[in-house]
Amino acid sequence: MSTPYRVAVLIGSLRQASFNRKLALALQKIAPPSLQLEIVEIGHLSFYNEDEAASPPAGYAEFRATIKAADAVLFLSPEYNRSIPAVLKNALDVGSRPYGQNAFNGKPAGLITLSPGALGGFGAHHHLRQVLVCLNVATLPTPEMYVGGAADMFNADGGFVKPDTEAFMAKYLATLADWVGKQKG
Ligand SMILES: Cc1cc2nc3c(=O)[nH]c(=O)nc-3n(C[C@H](O)[C@H](O)[C@H](O)COP(=O)(O)O)c2cc1C
């Protein structure tokens, strides 16, 4: 078997019982052999300050190196007030700098917004896509993953309650694997 693609998974929630983190863990269990999903923590990154060179913040260098080393990125995020949670935007800002050294440059990516509500984080999803265009990230266009009903999605074992949901997510990961393969040439 060839080496799997390393996919950095960024979660737009710091909440201990986050549905998006549950999704990350559930996806790890069903990922195809071609994708290695690795959660990259972002909650420790201090707010981006363009004066960073004067006093390099802890964790920035490691975060940027981790993103650069990844073959792809998978964003899993809730919606906060119809947009992206600040913690995720901050991670994108940190990774995008210093100017000319954007760690996300050219990465293929997947994106799922997951919310307990019915709209599935539609607003956050498209705000995030807009930022990713600026960062030259090749985000998988379809399927558009606006996923609602998060509160009823996971069982006590960390899997999906409904086999249909698991099959749907597995299909998405297979599509993402194809997309990463095409983008990597
Ligand atoms: C500050 C804040 C704003 C929110 N705004 C929205 C929103 O615009 N749309 C939505 O569907 N849910 C909104 N929610 C509810 C979140 O979707 C919900 O708390 C979700 O479970 C957070 O994701 P997590 O479970 O991964 O932490 C908001 C929650 C917070 C804390």
The ligand as a Tripos MOL2 file, in Angstrom:
@<TRIPOS>MOLECULE
LIG
   31    33     1     0     0
SMALL
NO_CHARGES

@<TRIPOS>ATOM
      1 C1        -20.9530   32.5880   20.2280 C.3       1 LIG1
      2 C2        -21.8310   31.5480   19.5870 C.ar      1 LIG1
      3 C3        -22.5140   31.8420   18.4370 C.ar      1 LIG1
      4 C4        -23.2870   30.8620   17.7950 C.ar      1 LIG1
      5 N1        -23.8870   31.1570   16.6010 N.ar      1 LIG1
      6 C5        -24.4790   30.1550   15.8970 C.ar      1 LIG1
      7 C6        -24.9250   30.3900   14.5600 C.ar      1 LIG1
      8 O1        -24.7820   31.4570   14.0000 O.2       1 LIG1
      9 N2        -25.4880   29.3420   13.8990 N.ar      1 LIG1
     10 C7        -25.6220   28.1050   14.4610 C.ar      1 LIG1
     11 O2        -26.1180   27.1790   13.8100 O.2       1 LIG1
     12 N3        -25.2200   27.8730   15.7220 N.ar      1 LIG1
     13 C8        -24.6370   28.8710   16.4540 C.ar      1 LIG1
     14 N4        -24.1660   28.6270   17.7120 N.ar      1 LIG1
     15 C9        -24.4190   27.3140   18.3120 C.3       1 LIG1
     16 C10       -23.3150   26.3230   17.9410 C.3       1 LIG1
     17 O3        -23.5800   25.8170   16.6560 O.3       1 LIG1
     18 C11       -23.2770   25.1920   18.9550 C.3       1 LIG1
     19 O4        -22.9340   25.6970   20.2280 O.3       1 LIG1
     20 C12       -22.3490   24.0860   18.5210 C.3       1 LIG1
     21 O5        -22.5830   22.9480   19.3150 O.3       1 LIG1
     22 C13       -20.8970   24.5210   18.6130 C.3       1 LIG1
     23 O6        -20.0690   23.5610   18.0210 O.3       1 LIG1
     24 P1        -19.3130   22.4530   18.8850 P.3       1 LIG1
     25 O7        -20.3510   21.5040   19.3970 O.co2     1 LIG1
     26 O8        -18.3760   21.8030   17.9160 O.co2     1 LIG1
     27 O9        -18.6120   23.1640   20.0100 O.co2     1 LIG1
     28 C14       -23.4090   29.5800   18.3720 C.ar      1 LIG1
     29 C15       -22.7250   29.3020   19.5630 C.ar      1 LIG1
     30 C16       -21.9370   30.2520   20.1500 C.ar      1 LIG1
     31 C17       -21.1760   29.9140   21.4110 C.3       1 LIG1
@<TRIPOS>BOND
     1     1     2 1
     2     2     3 ar
     3     2    30 ar
     4     3     4 ar
     5     4     5 ar
     6     4    28 ar
     7     5     6 ar
     8     6     7 ar
     9     6    13 1
    10     7     8 2
    11     7     9 ar
    12     9    10 ar
    13    10    11 2
    14    10    12 ar
    15    12    13 ar
    16    13    14 ar
    17    14    15 1
    18    14    28 ar
    19    15    16 1
    20    16    17 1
    21    16    18 1
    22    18    19 1
    23    18    20 1
    24    20    21 1
    25    20    22 1
    26    22    23 1
    27    23    24 1
    28    24    25 2
    29    24    26 1
    30    24    27 1
    31    28    29 ar
    32    29    30 ar
    33    30    31 1
@<TRIPOS>SUBSTRUCTURE
     1 LIG1         1 GROUP 0 **** ****
